[in-house]
């Protein structure tokens, strides 16, 4: 059975055992949602956010949609990764000389990953005052100073997710080239960089619609990939456009360790789709959007943080070994 490689021990991470009678690979936290409407005075909604262990507890970079509907990134802390203290002031990024960066019109859907001794934040960022989306990158050593680097790509791009280590000496990022609206095309690519500034060697990873209607509109990377001894385990979001609008679900894909443009196995159905009231009703209904995980390397326990209805933050649980085996047994490729 596959094992987690280069993971960390998190015996105190959020966890609930699978409910009796549950036959699915993922199950929801019984106390969902963990973040409700109006989480801070300036913010109406917190969702699609990033969580990592840090020090004696946990930290997060949260997408907070303000009362004018514009999303910003806010820093938060927690002792148990469930109850969060989120700063009311948005993160003020600085340049490499320590000068405040001009604010973009929007920042959304962050991910956070530790590579070697540095934490990197990626998010969907406005490109140079154009109101067009691209991938922003910042780094921090202490979650107090966030140094913003160059945007990774030309517009249009969304959902930039870094791998947690260099592969063949290069930084590697999953991403989804996009358009300026709601993505009439939506396939997943991988890009490489020698220095976190210049990105190239772009390769297609997988196209939408291969697994069926449930992912027929677009797909995109979700949380930071988890390194197993025989593959990268990637949780991704998948979208269908039906008569009631978009529906966002999540599933899994296994990628080659040395060449993550190669798909080893890909789930042929959704593992978690909008069902509960907090997923089907909100600012944007019918959304379960995964953005972060906590994984205990000792047990394979997995906590998935996902945005629900573009309003709430919720949790789901599973076991990484079970997800790998399920993906191999239920592959569409």
C-alpha positions in Angstrom: 0.0 0.0 0.0 1.2 3.5 -0.8 2.9 5.5 1.9 3.3 9.3 2.5 6.8 10.5 1.7 8.4 13.6 3.4 5.3 14.2 5.4 5.0 15.5 9.0 3.4 14.0 12.1 0.2 15.7 13.0 -1.4 13.7 15.8 -3.5 16.7 16.9 -4.9 17.6 13.4 -8.7 17.7 13.0 -10.2 14.3 12.6 -13.4 12.2 12.9 -13.7 8.6 12.2 -15.8 7.5 9.2 -19.4 7.3 10.2 -21.0 3.9 10.5 -22.6 2.9 7.2 -20.6 5.4 5.2 -19.3 3.7 2.0 -17.6 6.8 0.5 -13.9 7.6 0.5 -14.6 11.1 1.9 -16.9 12.2 4.7 -17.9 15.5 6.1 -17.1 17.0 9.5 -20.1 16.8 11.7 -19.7 20.4 12.9 -19.5 22.0 9.4 -19.2 24.7 8.5 -16.2 25.8 10.6 -16.3 29.4 9.3 -19.7 31.1 8.8 -20.9 34.4 7.3 -19.2 37.6 8.4 -16.1 36.1 10.0 -14.5 39.5 10.5 -15.9 43.1 10.6 -14.6 43.9 7.1 -15.4 40.5 5.5 -18.7 38.9 4.4 -17.4 35.4 3.6 -14.3 33.2 4.1 -13.8 30.3 1.7 -11.3 28.7 -0.7 -8.4 29.2 1.7 -5.1 27.7 2.7 -4.0 26.1 6.0 -0.6 24.7 7.1 1.0 23.6 10.4 3.3 26.2 11.9 5.0 26.4 15.2 2.8 24.9 18.0 -0.4 25.3 16.0 -1.7 26.2 12.5 -1.8 29.3 10.3 -3.9 30.1 7.3 -4.1 32.5 4.4 -7.8 33.2 3.9 -9.8 34.4 1.0 -12.1 37.0 2.5 -14.7 38.6 0.2 -15.3 42.0 1.6 -18.7 43.6 1.8 -18.1 45.2 -1.6 -17.7 41.7 -3.0 -13.9 42.2 -3.7 -11.7 39.4 -2.4 -8.6 40.0 -0.3 -6.2 37.7 1.5 -6.1 37.7 5.3 -3.8 35.9 7.8 -5.2 33.8 10.5 -4.0 31.5 13.4 -5.5 28.6 15.2 -4.5 26.2 18.0 -6.6 23.3 16.6 -7.1 24.2 12.9 -10.8 24.4 13.4 -11.4 27.6 15.4 -9.7 30.5 13.7 -8.6 34.0 14.7 -8.5 35.9 11.4 -6.9 39.4 11.1 -9.4 42.1 10.1 -6.7 43.9 8.0 -5.7 42.3 4.7 -2.2 41.2 4.1 0.1 44.0 2.9 2.6 42.5 0.6 6.0 44.1 0.2 8.6 44.0 -2.6 12.0 42.4 -2.2 13.3 45.7 -0.8 10.6 45.9 1.8 8.5 48.5 0.2 4.7 48.1 0.2 3.4 46.7 -3.0 0.5 48.6 -4.7 -2.7 46.8 -4.0 -4.3 44.7 -6.7 -8.0 44.9 -7.3 -8.5 41.3 -6.1 -6.7 38.4 -4.5 -8.4 35.0 -4.3 -8.1 31.2 -3.8 -4.7 31.1 -2.1 -2.6 28.0 -1.5 0.4 27.8 0.9 3.2 25.3 0.7 6.6 24.9 2.4 9.5 24.3 0.0 12.8 23.7 1.8 12.9 26.4 4.4 10.5 28.9 2.8 6.7 29.2 2.7 5.2 30.2 -0.6 1.8 31.6 -1.2 0.1 31.4 -4.6 -3.2 33.0 -5.5 -5.3 34.4 -8.4 -4.0 37.9 -8.8 -4.9 40.9 -10.9 -2.4 41.4 -13.7 -0.8 44.9 -13.6 -4.0 46.9 -13.3 -5.8 45.2 -16.1 -8.5 43.4 -14.1 -7.3 40.2 -15.8 -6.4 37.1 -13.8 -3.0 35.6 -13.5 -1.1 33.7 -10.7 0.6 35.8 -8.0 3.4 34.4 -5.8 4.8 35.5 -2.5 7.2 34.1 0.1 7.5 34.3 3.8 9.7 32.9 6.5 7.6 34.0 9.5 4.0 34.8 8.3 4.6 38.4 9.3 6.4 39.7 6.2 5.0 38.5 2.9 7.4 39.3 0.0 5.6 39.4 -3.3 7.4 38.1 -6.3 6.7 38.5 -10.0 3.5 37.1 -11.4 4.0 33.7 -12.8 2.2 34.0 -16.1 0.6 36.3 -18.6 -3.1 36.5 -18.3 -5.2 34.6 -18.3 -4.6 31.9 -15.6 -6.2 30.6 -12.4 -5.5 28.0 -9.7 -1.7 28.0 -9.4 -0.6 25.2 -7.1 3.0 24.5 -6.3 4.5 21.1 -5.6 6.0 20.8 -2.1 9.5 20.1 -3.4 11.7 20.8 -6.5 11.5 18.1 -9.2 14.7 17.5 -11.1 16.0 20.7 -9.7 13.1 22.9 -10.7 10.0 24.5 -9.0 6.9 22.9 -10.5 3.4 24.4 -10.6 0.0 23.0 -11.6 -2.2 25.6 -13.2 -5.2 26.2 -15.4 -5.0 28.7 -18.3 -8.2 30.6 -18.5 -10.1 33.4 -20.1 -11.3 36.7 -18.7 -14.7 35.3 -17.7 -15.9 31.9 -16.6 -13.6 29.7 -18.7 -15.1 28.2 -21.8 -11.9 26.1 -21.8 -10.5 24.6 -18.6 -7.7 22.0 -18.8 -4.9 21.4 -16.3 -1.2 22.1 -17.1 2.1 21.9 -15.4 4.9 24.5 -15.6 8.4 24.6 -14.4 10.8 27.3 -13.2 14.5 27.4 -12.2 14.0 30.4 -9.9 10.3 31.0 -9.1 10.5 33.9 -11.6 10.7 32.6 -15.1 8.1 29.9 -15.9 8.1 27.6 -18.9 8.3 24.0 -20.1 4.5 24.1 -20.1 2.8 20.7 -20.5 -0.7 19.5 -20.6 -1.6 17.2 -17.7 -5.2 16.4 -18.4 -8.3 17.7 -20.2 -11.7 18.3 -18.8 -14.5 15.9 -19.7 -12.5 12.7 -19.9 -14.2 11.3 -16.9 -17.8 12.2 -18.0 -20.3 15.0 -17.7 -19.6 15.7 -14.0 -16.3 17.3 -15.1 -17.3 18.4 -18.6 -16.9 22.2 -18.2 -13.5 22.6 -16.5 -11.1 21.1 -14.1 -8.3 22.6 -11.9 -5.8 21.8 -9.3 -7.0 21.9 -5.7 -4.7 21.5 -2.6 -0.9 21.1 -2.7 -0.1 17.6 -4.1 0.8 15.0 -1.5 3.9 12.9 -2.2 3.4 9.2 -1.9 6.1 6.6 -2.4 4.8 5.7 -5.9 3.0 8.8 -7.1 1.7 12.4 -6.4 -1.8 12.3 -5.0 -3.7 15.4 -6.3 -7.1 16.4 -5.3 -8.7 18.5 -8.0 -12.0 20.4 -8.6 -14.3 19.5 -11.5 -17.2 21.5 -12.9 -20.3 20.7 -14.8 -22.6 23.4 -16.3 -26.2 22.1 -16.0 -29.6 23.8 -16.4 -29.1 25.4 -12.9 -25.6 26.7 -13.5 -22.1 25.5 -12.5 -21.7 22.6 -10.0 -18.2 22.2 -8.4 -17.2 18.7 -7.2 -13.8 17.1 -6.2 -12.0 14.0 -7.2 -8.4 12.6 -7.4 -5.7 12.0 -9.9 -2.3 10.3 -9.5 0.7 11.8 -11.3 4.2 10.4 -12.0 6.7 11.4 -9.3 9.5 12.5 -11.8 7.2 13.8 -14.5 3.9 15.2 -13.1 2.6 15.8 -16.6 2.1 12.0 -16.8 -1.3 10.8 -15.4 -1.0 7.4 -13.8 -4.7 7.1 -12.8 -7.7 9.4 -12.7 -10.9 9.1 -10.8 -13.9 8.4 -13.0 -16.5 10.1 -10.7 -16.8 12.8 -8.1 -15.7 11.9 -4.5 -17.6 14.8 -2.9 -20.3 16.9 -4.5 -22.6 19.6 -3.2 -25.3 18.0 -1.0 -25.6 19.7 2.3 -27.4 23.0 2.8 -24.2 24.9 3.3 -22.9 23.6 0.0 -26.0 24.1 -2.1 -27.2 27.4 -0.7 -25.0 30.5 -0.3 -23.5 33.4 -2.3 -22.7 31.0 -5.2 -24.8 27.8 -4.8 -23.6 24.2 -5.5 -19.8 24.6 -4.8 -17.4 22.2 -3.0 -14.0 23.7 -3.8 -10.9 22.1 -2.2 -7.9 24.4 -1.5 -5.9 22.8 1.4 -5.2 19.6 3.3 -3.6 18.6 6.5 -2.1 15.1 6.4 -0.7 13.0 9.3 2.1 11.1 7.7 2.1 8.5 10.4 -1.5 7.4 9.9 -2.5 8.7 6.5 -5.3 10.7 8.0 -6.4 13.5 5.7 -8.4 16.7 6.5 -9.5 18.6 3.4 -10.5 22.3 3.7 -13.0 23.3 1.1 -15.0 26.3 0.2 -18.8 25.7 0.3 -21.1 27.7 -1.8 -18.5 30.5 -2.0 -19.6 31.4 1.5 -18.4 29.0 4.1 -15.2 27.1 5.0 -15.9 23.3 5.6 -13.9 20.2 6.4 -14.0 16.7 4.9 -11.9 13.6 6.0 -10.4 10.6 4.4 -7.3 8.4 4.3 -4.6 9.1 1.7 -3.9 5.3 1.1 -7.6 4.7 0.5 -7.8 7.6 -2.0 -4.8 6.2 -3.9 -6.2 2.7 -4.1 -9.7 4.0 -5.0 -8.2 6.1 -7.9 -6.3 3.2 -9.2 -9.4 0.9 -9.1 -11.7 3.5 -10.5 -9.6 5.2 -13.2 -10.9 6.8 -16.4 -7.6 6.5 -18.1 
